[in-house]
Amino acid sequence: MTAAAKRSLLAGLRWTSLRLRLVVVFALVALTAAVSASGIAYWLNREAVLTRTQDAALGDFRQEMQNRAASLPLHPTKDDLQNAAVQMASSSPGYSVLLVDKRDGDKPIVGNSNLDTFTLDNVPLSLQQQVNRKQPAEAGNTYPYHLFWQRTSIRGTPYLVAGTRIIGGGPTGYMLKSLDQERQDLNSLAWSLGIATGLALVGSALLAQAAATTVLRPVQRLGDAARKLGEGKLDTRLVVSGTDELADLSRTFNRAASSLEKKVADMSAREESSRRFVADMSHELRTPLTAITAVAEVLEDEADSLDPMIAPAVHLVVSETRRLNDLVENLMEVTRFDAGTARLVLDTVDVADQVTACIDARAWLDAVDLDAERGMMVRLDPRRLDVILANLIGNALKHGGSPVRVSVRTDGDELVIEVRDHGPGIPEDVLPHVFDRFYKASASRPRSEGSGLGLSIAMENAHIHGGDITAANSPDGDGAVFVLRLPRDAEELTRAARDHGAEARDEEGDAT
């Protein structure tokens, strides 16, 4: 092979390299950034020019109001106002001045430096209201009246309008400054930058079009395929063509998608089978468990009349039956969450009443300190909130110890409920697992009264509201703190779920 043929082959390989194409694309991105910088430079210059003119005019106007308008009599005449306005405008050329005072019956007296160009009609009503509104006195605001300004347009010409009022009694002053010269200067700058930007964009557009065919379109197809894969369409595959790096990436993507589809199918089948088994088992247990519970309650009522040797066994049976009943109910609830059939039944409730009812129903009033103001109305599922509170407070009483303090407050659009105990706290190695299902901190006590599902169910109920629960130890080392955060109005979340379900049903109908 000749040297020329080798150079031609190497050149062809180089131009088909994805690396080189990406370098070209990045160079075009840099050019686009430079073009964008021209636009940013214009806006920065615009703000600098307008701010400089504005600050100079406002500063001069404020000084003139202090020197001339403040020295007028308490009840100036129209001539007094007229002379003061002319003097203020003549001493600082470039803007017009309007002074306004009121007499009995709120009849205005106006004096202006130029009746033809500046009248009270040229001052926006919103600016007049702001200037005449008395500000409340406070630590950071010792003056009842301030200088306010606004940019406006009068008959197609931009103007700066400002106004202020003399403190302690006196006229209200307005200033009108033309920004036409600044507009002309900025228009010249914009034309210069626009021409340069246009020339740069024409050249970069031609190069970008060439690069898009070889790089951007394949990358876009890969991105679309990855997005579909992320949405659950696991049968998505790419059409592979070529021998470059992008083609290898497409083949790798197809292999990964195939492997992922197979694994997800296997996992889904096993998960569905397990979920169906738990649901069926829990459902089947409810009927005999109901009968056992009824018998246990009868035995509990007759326990005092039984043989003292038998009574402890009866109490044990009753206790374990109730524990089994709670476990089955918890398993049914977990199954509904896993199956996605759990739904919110929203109602507008007073949080303080809801928390009080939860504590009272379980006879915890003497062991719980409640800090909640009445009148905090929220829209959520009362039953699920009761489940969350019962699990958090019950867990604090069981593992933390009294007194348990429950505080309720709002933080913006969120409802925040904090449950704090005064126990030994949560070990650091346990904190990451407190919301795991069937997790118990003490491995040596596997038959504790709890099932290990309470905090997990509380977290699921918080999530279905669009909220969350966090667990931590108190900073002062006295007990654990659980913080529940829920949106104050879960209506939007419920509406989105209904809309999503309707779309899914529509898609299923189209498919059939």
Secondary structure, 3 states (H helix, E strand, C coil): CCHHHHHHHHHHHHHCCHHHHHHHHHHHHHHHHHHHHHHHHHHHHHHHHHHHHHHHHHHHHHHHHHHCHHHCCCCCCHHHHHHHHHHHHHHCCCEEEEEEEECHHHCEEEEECCCCCCCHHHCCHHHHHHHHCCCCCECCECCCCCCEEEEEEECCEEEEEEEEECCCCCCEEEEEEECHHHHHHHHHHHHHHHHHHHHHHHHHHHHHHHHHHHHHHHHHHHHHHHHHHHCCCCCCCCCCCCCCHHHHHHHHHHHHHHHHHHHHHHHHHHHHHHHHHHHHHHHHHHHHHHHHHHHHHHHHHCHHHCCCCCHHHHHHHHHHHHHHHHHHHHHHHHHHHHHCCCCCCCEEEEHHHHHHHHHHHCCCCCCEEEECCCCCEEEECHHHHHHHHHHHHHHHHHHHCCCEEEEEEEECCEEEEEEECCCCCCCCCCHHHCCCCCCCCCCCCCCCCCCCCHHHHHHHHHHHCCCEEEEEECCCCCCEEEEEEEECECHHHHHHHHHHHHHHHHHHHHHC
